[in-house]
Amino acid sequence: MFDSLSVKLDRAIKTLKGQGKISEINVASTIKEIRRALVEADVNYKVAKEVTDGIKEKALGRDVLIAVSPGQLLTKIVHEELTSLMGGSQADINITGDPAVILISGLQGSGKTTFTGKLANRLKKQGRQVLLVACDIYRPAAIDQLKVLGEQVGVEVYAEPENKNALQIAQNGIAQAKKTGKKIVIVDTAGRLAVDDQMMAEIEGLKKSLKPTETLFVVDSMTGQDAVNTAKTFNERLNFDGVVLTKLDGDTRGGAALSIRAVVDKPIKFISTGEKMDAIDLFHPDRMAQRILGMGDVVSLVEKAQEAFDQQEADRINKKIRKNQFGFDDFLSQIDQIKKMGNIKDLMGMIPGMGKALKDVDVDDDSFKPIEAIIKSMTPKERENPDLINGSRRQRIAKGSGTSVQEVNNLMKQFEQMRKMMKTMNKMGGAKAALGNMMRR
């Protein structure tokens, strides 16, 4: 996510020299490099100039504390300006009304229908009753796609495959929602080109008649400056409430997406980072700025962990650790918990400093497959008691999993190290608890 921009900004900030004070002389080339990095990442030139002028104005003459380098101070200022560029604070969607109606708009191929399914999944997990309405009457198999997504996430889809009147379908869908007690209706519309006046008139009519509580514009982050121009055109016709950035996991410069907020003055509300139905996040400008600057995003990482967290499973694992009975079945369970949290590379990028380290490294969910294959090639007794696994058993496991004995040995070694670390942490916890009890007496 914004890998190229992150590397270039890091390189630019490292050029800042001098001590004590940031001056016109020592900051000039750095500001120029930051502006170049933003423009090369597809940030609109006017926006890039405004951002760097703001950075320069804030930086000039700022005293540098003894414990802070000029580069660290400039990083803080760049973080503030990027956060401001992207909206300053997180913006919620409006889901008031009975039912609340969310109208989804966007270009063809922007990931609009997939996002519709993801949003339904997110709202359902919050305990809300959702109905999806299929109003893409032009794209072949669009209705089928929405039905498949609805089935995946357990949300009902209202569709009229033979009807070619999108407004009528939407109105009937809302009536169905009222009848069945659904509190939120998400209307998936056809992807359209901004230059197609007839199609734009259709979605304008949908908005005027349905009076949605929220209109979202979905845009593919990989489409460069076209994304900004399209957002501007759609906003002039629709006056949408917020932007959704999709495909942020792609190999993209992505800077154009950062310009949208400044150009249309509408908040980015969601980001989408993959095909999985849970690959959707609220957009936090300050956290995104941190990630772009390689500072990680620990808050989002913790939130994702909490969403995937199973308290009963955690209690069960803790008991096994205390009794030194943690086995490979438990290890598999932990891998499943991690995979529920989302894209592995994206998660690791939330750890401060890891984003740069992983820039050219291919890390995905398939990274776990060799480990899972090795564990699943063990017998139930071996998984329960790893100490049974001797040399001949390791050869059998390697053969059964399609891996090498060396890979099996590496996993066994890492697993043993992990068990020792867990045991140590558990003892430390026990010692702290005992100390706390003594102090309370």
Buried (B, 14 or more C-beta within 10 A) or exposed (E): BBBBBBBBBBEBBEBBEEEEBBBEEBBEEBBBBBBBBBBBBBBBEEBBBBBBEBBBEBBEEBEBEEEEBBBEBBBBBBBBBBBBBBBEEBBEBBBEBEBBBBBBBBBBEBBBBBBBBBBBBBBBEEEBBBBBBBBBBBEEEBBEBBBEBBEEBEBBBBBBEEEEEBBEBBBBBBEBBEEEEBBBBBBBBBBBEBEEEEBBEBBBEBBEEBEBBBBBBBBBBBBBBBBBBBBEBBBEBBEBBBBBBBBBBEEBBBBBBBBBBBBBEBBBBBBBBBEBBBBBBBBBBBBBBBBBBBBBBEEBBEBBBEEBEEEEBEEEBBEBBBEEEBBBEBBBBBBEBBBBBBBBBBBBBBBEEBBEEBEEEEBEBEEBEBBBBBBEBBEEEBBBEBEEBEEEBBEBBBEBBEBEBEBBBBBBEEBEEEBEEBBEEBEEEEEEEEEEEEEEE
